[in-house]
Amino acid sequence: MTDARTPPDRGHDSPALPLEDALARIFAELRPITGRQRLALRSALDQVLAETITATEPVPAHDNSAMDGYAIASGSEDGQPLQLVGSAFAGHPYTGTLHPGECVRIMTGGVVPAGAGAIAMQEHARAQDDTVHVAPWPKPGENIRRAGEDLAEGAVILDAGRRLTAADLGVIASLGRAEIDVMRPLRVAFFSTGDELRSLGQPLGAGEIYDSNRYTLYGMLRHLGVDCLDGGVVPDDPGALQQALDEAAEQADVILTSGGVSVGEADYMGDILRSQGEAHFWSIAMKPGRPLTFGRYGTAWYFGLPGNPVSVMATFTQVVTPAFRRLAGENADPTPRFRMPCLGDLRKKLGRLEFQRGIMAPQADGSMAVQGIGRQGSGVLSSMSEANCFIVLPADSGDVAAGDWVTVEPFGRPIV
């Protein structure tokens, strides 16, 4: 017998950890990288913020109009004719002070003149020469956006550890910041293993297949904002594998491989990690994706993913993605999951957490429902392209009947 930390002997399986236990072990070991860099704001999209962003001034900096219309002086009486004394356009404020009975033509974004108490929408105003009639009369403060309404001076706007979105870039730009500090990207070296694999453009011999895993991994890694070091295809040869691992460990924070971590006769990674590295577990109780290794090789963290294409993508989303976010210094929330009815029957054996591929779609009444994709084999990569979510079935659950409610995890950016 072997425990989850001991490499399995070839031909013998190892105990499988529940997914939550595997993640707990990973998080207990990982420490975020500490390097940071200063980037121009436009280059910081999808990077992890390394500083706290505080509003150094209020945004907007002044009271401004939320509508095209007329700024009415405070103290003016409901219904009285107003004298038009000027205009206030965005970037061209009215510099005087309004007195009761006066108004100023104002455009959206224009600075509210001193003495103004409300903005009347232009649809509610009728101008004749220099006289303006308003009905209905606006309430005090109506249609005025106050200074600091968006960002109050001194307020913490964005916390360090946030992965920056397009909206975040706009918020930072509204403060006048042209550069910000972000964490340096995580460096990940990845390669596929297997004598049967060929790179694109090479002819296929008997029993050979094209290596698709490196392309799905590349796409998912790029969505996580990492620096990718593609090591290509490495044959099932102990010397070649060790050389590839040695080179990767010298260049990267993390080594990510697909294939070669099972217990077959040609799976040498266990032997290499036993002699040259360390492993914290070798197997997780999820389907697809049971053979998965986490440990270290040299100074680099090591994640050994299964070889089957769907297993690669499932384990990447459930294990690698949260681990890499932690390593990158990101304060990330768990991927959201939702409950909805299943439109068809699903087959499920007790004992393992399953991530079945599904398609969720709105129904005629506006509610959401999901249906499984019939082809659930771990080698059917086209099912991942066809699906838009995982149907998450707990280990202690069995078959699902049509109409039963299930938990659904939509595919996020690491997939698309």
ABEGO torsion letter per residue (X at the ends): XBBAABBBBBGBBBBBBBAAAAAAAAAAABBBBABBBBBBAAAABGBBBABBBBBABBOBABBBBABBEBBBBBGBBBGBBBBBAEBBBBGBBBABBBBBGBBBBBBBGBBBBBGBABBBBAAABBBBEABBBBOBBBBBGBGBBBBGAABBBGBBABBBGBBBBAAAAAAAAAAGBABBBBBBBBBBBBBBBEAABBBBGBBBBBGBBBBAAAAAAAAAAAAAGBBBBBAEBBBBBAAAAAAAAAAAAAABABBBBBEGABABAABAAAAAAAAABBBABABBBBOBGABBBBBBBEABBBBBBBABAAAAAAAAAAAAAAAAAAAAGBBBBBBBBBBBBBABBBBBBBGBBBBBBBBBBBBAAGBBBBBBBABABAABAAAAAABABBBBBBAABBBBBBGBBBBBBBBBAAAX
